[in-house]
Each structure stands twice: as structure tokens, then as C-alpha cells.
């Protein structure tokens, strides 16, 4: 089966499962997911499934990427903060929809690899940082949209502080020892409105910067 056929089948699958935003579907079709998966899983790049990447992390199932992106309601003028760069795939999708994407990763190796992919694809509206996602990116705040791609025990207060009035955050939040719910938060003039969306399964959101042999910090 050719890559074009695999890609077309994935887009059809996303439509079948309720993804309707044409901008999201176009971005999912345009960004080459095969560039973001390890060589050993390249033959599954366009399958609607999560795949392992390095540092014990995963590249999310395309449906979850599309669903979270659609629920984020990104506008062409949006400044988006992503917590958890991972492979870089979600940031690449967002870069096609937003004015600027700021993405934070705690694993240096993952971030360096993602930066190379952004450069290869000519995605010049992505700012990157190796850091603690719980702290966000205060110097660049406030953000119109915030997306978190790891599950937190509760919503980090720093991220709430960095969400602009009228802004939207999408974050997986623990709901018991084995369950997580995707939560959408809207900031209003009076506070925050929270809405549970769907059950999900993400790697845990950890504080600090990952230290590995060879890292220089």
C-alpha cells in the first residue's frame, strides 16, 4: 500500500470518528507523520495508533492529536503554548494553524531531535525550550491557547496564570490511579470554566528537566 493511500485512509478514519475542522484535517494530511516516528515503526506511521519513541515517551494516536487540536479551537492569530514536545508532531500540526507555537520539553534528546525536524520542514514559527512544563513559559505569556500532552495530577497553577482571558487550555488530568480525563478549560472575566471531554491515556507529566548521561545540565 502506498503512502498516499495510507494517508488518505487515515484522513477518512479521522472524519469517520468525528473530526470535522477542515484546517485540522488539512494539517494532519500535510505534516508527514512518518518523519516523527522511529525507523522501526515507519511502516505504521499512518496507522491510527500511538507509537513508542525514545526516552520512554510516545507519539500520540493521530485521532487524539486531531481531537485535541480541534477542541483547542486554534485561530490563525493564536499564540499557543505546548507542554511536552515529544516527537514534535503535535507542535508541527499546531504550527500550520497558529501564528506562533511555543513548545517545552524536559528531555534534551527529544527536543534536539524535534528541532531538526522543524528545520527540515521549514517550520519557522515554532519556539522551543528545554524546561519544566509545570512552570510554563512566563516570559512569553499570556497565551491564547495551551495544550498539555502528558497527564497531570491536577492542572498546574502556573499554566492557568499564563492563559489569556478568553483563552482555552486542553490537558489530560488524572482521575483515579488508572484513569485520565481530557479537560478543556476556558478563562473568562470571572474565572475558569472546566469541561470533561473524553477518557484518555497519556504518559505522566513530570516536574523538572530530565537528567541523562551526556546531558550538560
C-alpha positions as CSV (number, residue, x, y, z in Angstrom):
1,X,0.0,0.0,0.0
2,X,1.4,3.4,-1.0
3,X,1.9,6.2,1.5
4,X,-0.7,8.3,-0.3
5,X,-3.3,5.6,0.2
6,X,-2.3,5.1,3.8
7,X,-2.6,8.8,4.4
8,X,-6.0,9.0,2.7
9,X,-7.3,6.1,4.8
10,X,-6.1,7.9,8.0
11,X,-7.9,11.1,7.0
12,X,-11.1,9.1,6.2
13,X,-10.8,7.4,9.6
14,X,-10.5,10.8,11.4
15,X,-13.6,12.0,9.5
16,X,-15.4,8.8,10.5
17,X,-14.6,9.4,14.1
18,X,-16.0,12.9,14.0
19,X,-13.1,15.3,13.2
20,X,-14.7,18.0,11.1
21,X,-12.5,21.1,11.1
22,X,-11.1,21.3,7.6
23,X,-8.0,23.2,8.8
24,X,-7.2,20.4,11.3
25,X,-7.7,17.7,8.6
26,X,-5.5,19.7,6.1
27,X,-2.7,20.0,8.7
28,X,-2.9,16.3,9.5
29,X,-2.6,15.5,5.8
30,X,0.2,18.0,5.2
31,X,2.6,17.1,8.1
32,X,4.4,13.8,7.3
33,X,3.9,11.7,10.4
34,X,6.4,9.2,9.2
35,X,9.1,11.8,9.8
36,X,8.3,11.8,13.5
37,X,8.2,8.0,14.2
38,X,11.3,5.8,14.8
39,X,12.6,3.9,11.7
40,X,11.5,0.6,13.2
41,X,7.8,1.8,13.2
42,X,7.9,3.6,9.9
43,X,5.5,1.1,8.3
44,X,2.9,2.1,10.9
45,X,3.4,5.8,10.6
46,X,0.0,6.4,9.1
47,X,-1.9,3.9,11.2
48,X,-4.3,5.4,13.8
49,X,-2.3,4.2,16.7
50,X,0.1,5.6,19.3
51,X,3.8,4.5,18.9
52,X,6.8,4.5,21.2
53,X,9.6,7.0,20.7
54,X,12.8,7.4,22.8
55,X,13.0,8.5,26.4
56,X,10.1,6.2,27.3
57,X,7.6,8.6,25.6
58,X,5.1,8.1,22.8
59,X,3.8,9.8,19.7
60,X,0.1,10.1,20.3
61,X,-2.6,8.3,18.2
62,X,-3.5,10.6,15.2
63,X,-7.1,10.7,16.3
64,X,-6.1,12.1,19.7
65,X,-3.8,14.6,18.1
66,X,-6.6,15.7,15.8
67,X,-9.3,15.7,18.5
68,X,-7.2,17.8,21.0
69,X,-6.3,20.2,18.2
70,X,-9.9,20.6,17.1
71,X,-11.1,21.1,20.7
72,X,-8.4,23.8,21.2
73,X,-10.1,25.9,18.6
74,X,-6.8,27.4,17.3
75,X,-7.2,30.6,15.3
76,X,-4.7,32.0,12.7
77,X,-3.7,34.7,15.2
78,X,-3.3,32.4,18.2
79,X,-0.2,32.1,20.3
80,X,-0.1,28.5,21.5
81,X,1.9,27.0,24.4
82,X,2.6,23.3,24.2
83,X,3.8,21.3,27.2
84,X,5.6,18.2,26.2
85,X,7.2,18.5,22.7
86,X,7.9,14.7,22.5
87,X,8.5,13.8,18.9
88,X,7.5,17.3,17.7
89,X,4.5,16.0,15.7
90,X,1.8,17.9,17.7
91,X,3.8,21.1,17.6
92,X,4.2,20.7,13.8
93,X,0.4,20.3,13.4
94,X,-0.2,23.4,15.5
95,X,2.3,25.4,13.5
96,X,0.1,25.1,10.5
97,X,-2.9,26.6,12.4
98,X,-1.4,29.2,14.7
99,X,0.6,32.4,14.4
100,X,3.3,31.1,16.8
101,X,3.9,27.9,18.8
102,X,5.9,27.8,22.0
103,X,6.8,24.2,23.0
104,X,8.6,22.9,26.1
105,X,10.3,19.5,26.6
106,X,12.1,18.2,29.6
107,X,14.2,15.6,27.6
108,X,17.1,17.3,25.8
109,X,17.5,14.4,23.3
110,X,13.8,14.7,22.3
111,X,14.0,18.4,21.9
112,X,17.1,18.4,19.8
113,X,15.6,15.8,17.5
114,X,12.3,17.7,17.2
115,X,14.2,20.9,16.3
116,X,15.9,19.1,13.5
117,X,12.6,18.0,12.1
118,X,11.1,21.5,12.4
119,X,14.0,22.9,10.5
120,X,13.8,20.1,7.9
121,X,10.1,21.0,7.3
122,X,10.8,24.8,7.3
123,X,8.5,25.4,10.3
124,X,9.8,28.8,11.3
125,X,7.0,29.8,13.7
126,X,7.9,27.3,16.5
127,X,9.9,28.5,19.5
128,X,11.5,25.7,21.6
129,X,12.7,25.4,25.2
130,X,14.1,22.7,27.4
131,X,12.5,23.2,30.7
132,X,9.9,22.3,33.3
133,X,6.4,22.2,31.9
134,X,4.9,22.8,35.3
135,X,6.4,26.3,35.2
136,X,5.2,27.1,31.7
137,X,6.9,29.9,29.8
138,X,6.1,33.1,31.8
139,X,8.3,35.4,29.7
140,X,6.1,34.8,26.6
141,X,2.8,34.7,28.4
142,X,-0.1,35.2,28.2
143,X,-1.1,32.5,25.7
144,X,-4.3,32.3,23.7
145,X,-4.2,28.5,23.8
146,X,-2.3,26.0,25.9
147,X,-2.1,22.2,25.2
148,X,-0.6,19.7,27.5
149,X,0.4,16.3,26.1
150,X,1.1,14.5,29.4
151,X,-1.3,13.7,32.3
152,X,-1.0,15.9,35.4
153,X,-2.5,15.0,38.9
154,X,-4.1,18.4,38.7
155,X,-4.0,21.5,36.5
156,X,-0.7,23.3,37.2
157,X,-1.5,26.8,38.6
158,X,1.3,28.4,36.6
159,X,-0.4,27.3,33.4
160,X,-3.7,28.7,34.5
161,X,-2.0,32.0,35.2
162,X,-0.4,32.1,31.8
163,X,-3.7,31.5,29.9
164,X,-5.1,34.7,28.4
165,X,-8.7,35.9,29.1
166,X,-10.8,34.2,26.5
167,X,-8.1,31.5,26.1
168,X,-8.5,27.7,26.0
169,X,-6.4,25.0,27.6
170,X,-6.6,21.3,26.8
171,X,-5.0,19.0,29.4
172,X,-5.2,15.3,30.5
173,X,-5.9,15.1,34.2
174,X,-5.6,12.1,36.5
175,X,-9.0,10.7,37.5
176,X,-8.0,7.9,39.9
177,X,-5.0,5.6,39.7
178,X,-5.8,4.1,36.3
179,X,-7.9,6.7,34.5
180,X,-7.4,10.2,33.0
181,X,-9.8,12.6,31.5
182,X,-9.2,15.2,28.9
183,X,-10.3,18.5,30.3
184,X,-11.0,21.8,28.4
185,X,-10.6,25.0,30.4
186,X,-11.8,28.4,29.2
187,X,-10.7,31.5,31.0
188,X,-13.4,34.1,31.4
189,X,-13.5,37.5,33.0
190,X,-14.9,35.8,36.1
191,X,-12.5,32.8,36.3
192,X,-12.2,29.4,34.7
193,X,-14.9,27.1,33.2
194,X,-13.9,23.4,33.0
195,X,-15.4,20.7,30.9
196,X,-14.6,17.0,30.8
197,X,-14.2,15.7,27.3
198,X,-13.1,12.1,26.8
199,X,-11.1,9.5,28.7
200,X,-7.5,9.2,27.5
201,X,-4.2,7.5,28.3
202,X,-1.1,9.7,28.4
203,X,2.4,9.3,30.0
204,X,2.6,11.2,33.3
205,X,3.6,14.9,33.4
206,X,6.8,15.1,35.5
207,X,8.5,18.1,37.0
208,X,12.0,19.4,36.3
209,X,14.4,18.7,33.5
210,X,15.2,15.1,32.8
211,X,18.9,14.3,33.6
212,X,20.6,11.7,31.5
213,X,24.2,10.7,31.0
214,X,25.6,13.1,28.5
215,X,23.3,16.0,29.4
216,X,25.1,19.2,30.4
217,X,22.5,20.4,32.9
